[in-house]
Structures are given as structure tokens and as C-alpha cells.
Amino acid sequence: MRQAIAAYLEQELDGWRESRLAGDLFPDLGTRNDLHRRFSVDLPSSDALDGRQRGEMGATTEVRVRYALTMKADSQRDAYDAALDEEEALLTALAALKTAACPVALRIVEIGRAVGPDGNVFVGEISCTVPHRIPLS
């Protein structure tokens, strides 16, 4: 599911690329790597939906998309507004996601935003949930 979501976002969002870092490590603000239009996708947790544990189990899995955009130090307000526009494109793509690996639409639950400590990176996080079946055998 994680790979399908990441591939879908790269396909749908022009100029965006998946980070090589694991979701918990992205973005690494201590490096000078190019962070503009980079994202990570991870699945931090799954909750069982029913007590049946044979063959397959119903579950709700959290999908977390973290993303980064560079900001110009001399016009942070304009750069922040541009980052919100980029975020809107990302949200629109996530809302439309439906693939074989993720046959049920994602439900966007929470959006978080911050500007990095040196003021040149916009960092966002979108948390979604998706109900699905987990095969147990």
C-alpha cells in the first residue's frame, strides 16, 4: 500500500519526488539536500476492526504523508502562500487516490504545518486513514 501511494503521488504531482529517507526520518533539516517538492509516505499504525482473525482481518491503517518545500528567506510570506498552494494539489491528489493496493478512498484526518528553524523550509504532514483487509494466511 505504501509503495502504491508513493508511486501514485509521483505520477500525479508534476515535479514531486519521493524521499529516500524513511518516513520517521524525513525531512532531515540538518542536511543541505534538495528538499523542494519532496515527500515520504509511511504507515505508522493499523487497528483491527473486528475480532475475526482467520484468513483475513479488517483493519484501519494510518497513512502519513510528510512533505517539504523550500522557502525564499527574503519573501517568506509569499513562499508560505505558495507552499499552501502546493499542499492543496497534494491534498487533491490524495483525495482522488484509488488503486488496486488502496481500493478504498483515503480519509484525510489531520494536516500539520511548520517552517523549519532557519526559515527556509516549509514542512507539512497529512494524516489519513484507510479501511482495508489484511491477509493472515
N, C-alpha and C positions, 0 to 999 in steps of 0.2 A: 504494500500500500504506500509506504514512504517513497519508494522509488517511482511509482506511477504518478504520485502527486508532484514530485520534483520535476520529472520529465514533462508533465503537462504544463507546469508553470514556465519552464524554459521555452516550450513551444509557443505558448500563448502570449508571453510578455517579451516584446522586442527589446533586446539589449540586456536582459536579465540573465544571470548565470548562477548556478548552484555553487556554494562554497565547498571546498574540500574538507573543511572542518566539521566535526560532529556538532549537532545542534546545541548541546550544552556549552560548547567552546566558542561558538560564533556569536558576534563578531569579536575578533581579537584586536582590541583597540590599542594594544601595546606594540603592534607591528605597523609598518607602513605599507602593507599590502593594499592593493586596489580594492576598496570596499564598495565602490559605486555600483548600484544595482546588483548586489549580491544577496543571496538568501540561503537559508538552511531549512530543512524540514525534518522534524523528528516526531516520534510517537512516545511521549513520556509515560503514558499510563493507559490501561484498559480496565474497565469494570465489567464484571459478569452481570448479565441482565436476568438470567433465570438460574434455577437450581439444577437444571439438567446438565450433566457433564459427560454424556455419552455421544460419541460420533462427532458432534459439534456443539458449540456453546454460543449463545447470543451474547454480544458484548457491545459496549460503547467505548471507543478509543479516542483519546485526546490527540489531536493533530496540532502541532505547534510550528508556525512558520515565523522565523526571525529574518529580518531583512535590514540592510544598511544602504544608505545613500550619502554621498559626500556633500558637504555644505561649504559655500564660499564664506570665508571669515569676514569679508567686507560687506556682505549683504545677507546676513543670517535670516532676517525676517522673510525676504523673498525666497531664499533657499528652503526655509521651513515650509512655506506655502507650496513650493514646487514639490517637496517631499510628500506633502499631503496629497497632491495630485497623483503622484506615483503610487502612493498607498491605495488610493481609490481604484486604480487599474488592477492592482494586486487583489483587492477585495472583490472586485467584479469577476476576475478570473476564478477565484476560489468559490464564489457563489455559484458559478456555472459548471464547476467540476463534476463530471460524472464519467467514470471509466470502468473498465472491467474489474480493475483492482479496487475500485471505490464506487460500487454501483449505486450507492445511496448518496444524495447530496450532503455536503458538509454543512453543519450548522455553526455559524460564527458565534462565539460566546463572548470573547473579550478582545480588545485591542489596546495595546500599551505602546507608549512612545517616549523617547528620551533623546536628548542631544548629548553626545559624548563630552567628556570633561574638558577637552581642548576646543570644543565648539565647532569642529569641522566634520562631524559625522552625525547623521540622523539615524537612530536605531529604533526599529519597531518590532512588535511581536503580536501575531494574531493567533489566538487560541480558538480551535474549532473542535467539534465532536462529530463522530460518525458512527451510527449503529451498523453492525455487521455480524457475520458469523465467523467463528474461529474453529477450524477443523481440529479435532482432538485425536484423530487416529489416522 
